[in-house]
Amino acid sequence: MQRLYDFLRRHPTGVDCFWAVVLLGMSVVAWIEPGTVDGRQSWLALPIAVGLSLVVALRRKMPEKMLVLAALLGVLQLITDLQTGPGNFAMLVIIYTVAAQSVSRWASRLALIGGLSAATLSMIRWPQPDTTALGQIFLTIILTVPFALAWVLGDSVRTRRAYFAQLEERARRLEKEREAQSKVAVAAERARIARELHDVVAHNVSVMVVQADGAAYVLDAAPDQAKQALETISTTGRQALAEMRRLLGVLRTGDDPESGEYVPQPDVQQIEDLVEQVRGSGLTVDFRIEGTPRPLPSGVELTAYRIVQEALTNTRKHGGPEAGASVRLVYFDDGLGLLVEDDGRGAAHELYEDGGADGQGHGLIGMRERVGMVGGTLDAGPRPGGGFRISALLPLKTA
């Protein structure tokens, strides 16, 4: 049954042609029936019936032309004194069609005027015998109602279609805008990550230069210190090389003039200072460290710091005045685990379901980009008991 319905929807003209044939058959039966048209046959009855059937068959393809054709056929009936028959049902159909489709305003007005005057002209041309004037007026009103309803129903359908089309267009536009905003946020965050990682690498290189100069200075006087400086250079160089590999594929645009300064970026040790700063702003934060703290790659430490920073910022924004948060750092053998939870109202649906961002283009999009840069995993969403949870695992080896 569904296939038949889909087939009929794909072939509307075929359906109209079917009903046109049915209407033509009914008109032919009425034409050949004895006593038709006041007891006489009219040679114009069949051509008019064919024309009205054509109106039904082509009403969707050429609504304006079919409306004019129906009006001309109606006038021809009045002139030739050919009374109405089954084929005149096509006038109701074309009035509805013109009102329902987005056609010219003149066509819609012509359909309304023609529908309201059709019954009146018919009663004037063919008055009912043995009926008082009041009865004639009442019958005219009764016959006018279907034409008026056909136009009103068609106009309502046209208005509803236009409303749904506007909603669909608005939804498509909003979807495109959301995609564009998401792309802009990702590009901006990648550029920011590239700048910060570049600064980390630049800082490591500056350390290597200082150690190399020191080693050259004490090479003859203190070989042990020179050896220690060379070991430091080797370790720092490997770390800088790993960070530079993570920079591959990241576009660095819109650098500030100050980005050339080789300034170390925040690390894991500064998370405690960050927590104290957040506590000073009025947010209750429980901070714990599990496992044995040890030096980590600069990119991992920077990523951990930024995740905690963004998570606590989201808690202040979306958690509410009575919200509290907890921050856990877990040192594993092969990675660093982060868990930031709060008991507030939770973030908006878009912030975690669609990878949304806050007003500055960061938020969870930035977190995911940062975690992806170091080959880690991130999970963010509402807690079962209320509030919000962000957990991340940052591996110590380059992905």
C-alpha angles and dihedrals in degrees: 000000000000091000091053091050092049090048092052091049091052092050108042094153090056090054090050091050090053092054090044090058090049091050091048091051092052090049092050091050090051091046096054094041112107115252094030118148097015095316099310136090118238120210088214095057095083097047090047090049090051091049093050090049088052088054090059094045096052100030095114098042098045109014097160095048092045090051091054090046091051091049092050092048090050092051089048090054091053093049096046094042091239107156122226121274140173091294092067088074084083088074091063090048095050092046090055092045095051092047092047098049127068096251132142118306091237090057092052091048092046090052091051094046092044093049094049093047099040096082093044093052091046093052091047092049096041109023118189113253120239091017125126123233091255089052091050090053092048092049090049091054091048092051092047094056096074092052092049092047091049091055094043092049092049093048090050091052090049091050092049093049091050090049093051091045089053091050092050091049091049091049091051091048093049090048091052091047091050091050091049092049091048091051091048091049092049092048092048093048093048090052090050091049090049091053093049095046089046089055090051091052091044090052091051091050091050089052090051091051092051092047092047092052090048092048091051090049096052098031094110100029100043113017092175092058090046090052091050090050091051091051089051090050091051094050094044092047093054090049091049090049091053091050092049091053089057089055092064112110094018116114115221111207136156097027117184118234088243093058090087091072111104100229122157114245125230117285139192093278090061092056089085089054088049091052091050090051091051091048089054089058090060103265117127109228128181109205123192136169121205126190129019114313114229138160114289133192111282093241092054093048092048092049092049091050094049093048092053090045094052093043093053090044090055090049091055091047102044108014099077132234096294097046123126129195140203129206123198126186114192121190111210127183092255104024153001122263125207128193121178118177136169135186097219132112093289130236126291118278093251093057094069109013098053098027089251129180138220125250093281095055097254125088118104093346089063092046093053092047092050094047091047090053092062095038096252136133131245131197121186132171147106120310118242091239096044133280129062136290132200120185128176137177117206116192119219093221124071113260 
